[in-house]
Amino acid sequence: MSKLSKPSVLNDVKVKTVLNRLHAEANKQLPGLILHYLPKLPGLLLGKGIQWDSTKTEYYNDKYIPIEPDQGEFLYLIARAINAKTIVEFGSSFGISTIYLATAVRDNGGGIVIGTEIVHEKVVQARKNIAEAGLENYVEIREGDGLKTLKAFNQTIDLVLIDGWIHLALDVLKILDPSIREGGIVISDNVKTFKEPLKDYIEFLQNPVNGYQSSTFKMKGGTEFSVKIRRHDEN
Ligand SMILES: C[S@@+](CC[C@H](N)C(=O)[O-])C[C@H]1O[C@@H](n2cnc3c(N)ncnc32)[C@H](O)[C@@H]1O
């Protein structure tokens, strides 16, 4: 049985059909991505992770680089477990992670996933994919730079997915931090793959002074799981 057709916690044929198509399209890009990363492999093998060049991101403008199905189901279950109603996502790409999260919000009885994406074509396609999955009422994709688009929140945030460009992760988290509720969760993708460039970010999350308890799990290229234990203003 292929990874995509394994039994799923998402009991929704419409959602699964869209996700299967998107994951399959993303997988087609994998050989090219592996070639792209080949010169950077020594850093990964030495345990330092891949260096990140923030001046050369155009290559990724048409790349999915999504979370994997296992991570998606993990996100879905976490969102269900904490009854997440407000979820924020930095880096929506073509909407794969957004769809897992929005399914959870819908199954929790309603709420919103606020995603952000800087590449216009991806925003257009993500909105189409989300509508095809029947989830458009549970998603708001804010087009533009997350440093600007993720500023206005009327509600507290239950769950955050940090999956945009690495060099912005800490700044984005600091913008969201005051709105994340106690017991809220931050999940961050690829923290081992980009171990060195994300050093400050992980140090911030793993230092309880900043209000989080946080561990790195082996899922995909390292998934950081962080729980907000105390709001800043209570320090
Ligand atoms: C790893 S991909 C996200 C994959 C997505 N979460 C999924 O699972 O399908 C990272 C995305 O973040 C977007 N991005 C990078 N910097 C951004 C920024 N400053 N503001 C908004 N989006 C950004 C990129 O264009 C890219 O599509």
The ligand as a Gaussian input file, in Angstrom:
#p B3LYP/6-31G(d) Opt

LIG

0 1
 C        8.087000      25.106000       2.921000
 S        6.945000      26.050000       2.013000
 C        5.439000      25.846000       2.899000
 C        4.786000      24.531000       2.639000
 C        3.379000      24.445000       3.200000
 N        3.337000      24.715000       4.620000
 C        2.801000      23.076000       2.921000
 O        2.928000      22.186000       3.785000
 O        2.299000      22.876000       1.822000
 C        7.384000      27.676000       2.487000
 C        6.508000      28.730000       1.846000
 O        6.680000      29.949000       2.574000
 C        6.539000      31.015000       1.672000
 N        7.164000      32.193000       2.271000
 C        8.480000      32.393000       2.438000
 N        8.713000      33.590000       3.018000
 C        7.505000      34.149000       3.230000
 C        7.091000      35.380000       3.805000
 N        7.965000      36.276000       4.254000
 N        5.777000      35.618000       3.896000
 C        4.874000      34.721000       3.440000
 N        5.216000      33.538000       2.873000
 C        6.513000      33.253000       2.765000
 C        7.254000      30.507000       0.430000
 O        6.899000      31.213000      -0.725000
 C        6.860000      29.042000       0.404000
 O        5.759000      28.821000      -0.430000

